[in-house]
Amino acid sequence: MIYKYCFYYIITSIRKSSPIYLIRAHESRRKYVWRYLWITFFLGPWGIPKGIVYTLECLRNQLEGGTDLTEEIMNYLS
């Protein structure tokens, strides 16, 4: 899983992705997403020109559980 997050740097908005997390079937995703949720919520909306737009996109991604990269990684490994 990866989580998208955004923050402002000086005056511009920056979007990034978290490192890839291996989340086992019995594990909760919550412990991984909280850090990126707080960064996005508090530092995301202040950037110019698209801080609000990036913040909403990233928060939606986080609240939906992140982006699952299992298929892409398995295809790459095989």
C-alpha positions as CSV (number, residue, x, y, z in Angstrom):
1,M,0.0,0.0,0.0
2,I,1.0,3.6,-0.6
3,Y,-0.6,6.7,0.6
4,K,-0.6,10.0,-1.2
5,Y,0.0,13.2,0.8
6,C,0.6,16.8,0.2
7,F,2.1,19.8,1.9
8,Y,3.2,23.3,1.1
9,Y,6.8,24.3,0.6
10,I,7.4,28.0,0.8
11,I,4.3,28.9,-1.2
12,T,3.8,26.0,-3.6
13,S,1.9,22.8,-3.2
14,I,3.8,19.5,-3.4
15,R,2.2,16.0,-3.7
16,K,4.1,12.9,-2.8
17,S,3.6,9.2,-2.1
18,S,4.6,7.4,1.0
19,P,7.0,4.5,0.9
20,I,5.4,1.1,0.0
21,Y,4.0,-0.7,3.1
22,L,3.5,-4.4,3.3
23,I,0.3,-4.8,5.2
24,R,-0.6,-8.4,6.2
25,A,-4.2,-9.6,6.1
26,H,-4.6,-9.4,9.9
27,E,-3.1,-6.0,10.2
28,S,-4.9,-2.7,10.3
29,R,-4.1,0.0,7.8
30,R,-4.8,2.8,10.4
31,K,-1.4,2.7,11.9
32,Y,0.2,3.6,8.6
33,V,-2.2,6.2,7.3
34,W,-2.4,8.5,10.4
35,R,0.9,10.2,9.8
36,Y,0.0,11.1,6.2
37,L,-3.5,12.1,7.2
38,W,-2.2,14.7,9.7
39,I,0.5,16.0,7.3
40,T,-2.1,16.5,4.6
41,F,-4.8,17.9,6.8
42,F,-2.6,20.5,8.5
43,L,0.0,21.4,5.9
44,G,-1.8,20.6,2.6
45,P,-4.4,23.4,2.1
46,W,-2.0,26.3,2.4
47,G,-0.1,25.9,-0.9
48,I,-0.7,28.0,-4.0
49,P,-2.3,27.5,-6.5
50,K,-3.8,24.0,-5.9
51,G,-3.4,23.4,-2.2
52,I,-7.1,22.8,-1.5
53,V,-7.5,20.5,-4.6
54,Y,-4.5,18.4,-3.7
55,T,-5.5,18.2,-0.1
56,L,-9.0,16.8,-1.0
57,E,-7.5,14.3,-3.5
58,C,-5.0,13.1,-0.9
59,L,-7.5,12.9,1.9
60,R,-9.9,10.9,-0.3
61,N,-7.0,8.5,-1.2
62,Q,-6.1,8.0,2.5
63,L,-9.7,7.6,3.7
64,E,-10.3,5.0,0.9
65,G,-7.4,2.9,2.3
66,G,-4.6,4.0,0.0
67,T,-3.4,2.6,-3.3
68,D,-2.9,-1.1,-3.5
69,L,0.2,-2.0,-5.5
70,T,0.1,-5.8,-5.0
71,E,-0.5,-6.7,-8.7
72,E,2.1,-4.3,-10.0
73,I,4.8,-5.6,-7.6
74,M,3.9,-9.2,-8.2
75,N,4.2,-8.6,-12.0
76,Y,7.5,-6.9,-11.6
77,L,8.9,-9.8,-9.5
78,S,7.8,-12.5,-11.9
